[in-house]
Amino acid sequence: QVQLVESGGGLVQAGGSLRLSCAASGRTFGVYTMAWFRQVLGKEREFVVCINGAGTTTYYAASVKGRFTISRDNAKNSVYLQMNSLKPEDTAVYYCAASYKYTDHDLEYNYWGQGTQVTVSS
């Protein structure tokens, strides 16, 4: 069982930056692929980025590639999302998720955080 808690969301102007954090419980954090998804109310959940357990491989959605950076610190049971050059269309609730598979499919993720709101004003 893994519990995930996100933090770092907030309100930022377009072009600004935010850093999201996700803290995980448990002693086997390094076995999980970690990902960030986002969801706008009334729309489907959208994959943002994932990172493998060792932190050596990442995969980004085209919409965020070059602007967002995922990283993880297995010693701290944490994963991070640095978001730069934010756009109003990045506004969403951002969720941290853990999976035993390296995948961008949300149904393959076993554990989810409660989400953190990111709002980008124009």
Beta strands, then each sheet from edge to edge (+ up, - down):
strand 1: 4-7
strand 2: 10-13
strand 3: 18-24
strand 4: 33-39
strand 5: 46-51
strand 6: 58-60
strand 7: 68-73
strand 8: 78-83
strand 9: 92-99
strand 10: 111-112
strand 11: 116-121
sheet 1: 1+ 3- 8+ 7-
sheet 2: 2+ 11+ 9- 4+ 5- 6+
sheet 3: 2+ 11+ 9- 10+
end
